[in-house]
Amino acid sequence: MKKIAAICHGNILRSQVLDLFLKYQSQRSSLDLDVYSAGIAPEEFYPHTKQLLAEIECELKRRGVFLSPERKIWNLETERKVLESNVIIAADEETRKTVLELLKNKEHPPVYTFYGFIGEGEKDFKDTYDRSTRRQDPVLFKNAFDELWRISSKILDIILDKA
């Protein structure tokens, strides 16, 4: 079984949706894949989590993916799951560096950015949450789902090629 940990800042959209898309696509292709996602930000950093996750669930359902998002933050359970993974993928370079710092002095799997893992360079997947308005940026929000579907498909192709 392959194990992937997907990490972003809040585990609201980027790592959360990538996680759900990977689960959905791997189930459809009968691939034995265990995906875990979490965020490095503390719980209070996103005070409107329920509303944000409801918006994401609505968009997932609109796209035919009937899986429910659940925000997970960095804690001992998260660290254990991350360390059990074959690979860690972070939404952006800042998150990747934070994960490396959190895992310092521990043996851990390789840590990539989303784009780095799929061979498209070390560019960042921009956060869709606008802290000034406390809402998702509508353009980034819409585009994120299409891009995360594309990234999840490429990740599965990479895993299948290595199998």
JORA-V400318 format. One line per field, one symbol per residue. phi: phi as a letter, one per 20 degrees, with the letter a starting at -180 (. if undefined). psi: psi as a letter, one per 40 degrees, with the letter a starting at -180 (. if undefined). burial: b if it has 16 or more other C-alpha atoms within 10 Angstrom, else e. A space follows every 50 residues. Layout:
phi=???
psi=???
burial=???
This chain:
phi=.eccddccfdlecgfffggfffffffffdleecddccadeffgffcfdgg fffffffffffgendddefbfcdfbfffgffffefebdcdfbfffgffff ffdgmcfbffcdegfffemdneeeeffeedffdlbfffffgfffffffff ffffffgffffef
psi=hhhhhhhadefddcddddddddddddddefhghhhhiiieiidedgefdd ddddddddddddeehfihihhhihaddddddddeidihhididddddddd ddeheihiiihiiddddeffifiihhiehhddefihhddddddddddddd ddddddddddde.
burial=eebbbbbbbbbbbbbbbbbbbbbbbbeeeebebbbbbbbbbeeeebeebe ebbeebbebbeeeebeeebebbbbeeebbebbbebbbbbbbbbebbeebb eeeeeeebbebbbbbbbbeeeeebbebbbeeeeeebeeeebeebbeebbe bbbbbbeeeeeee
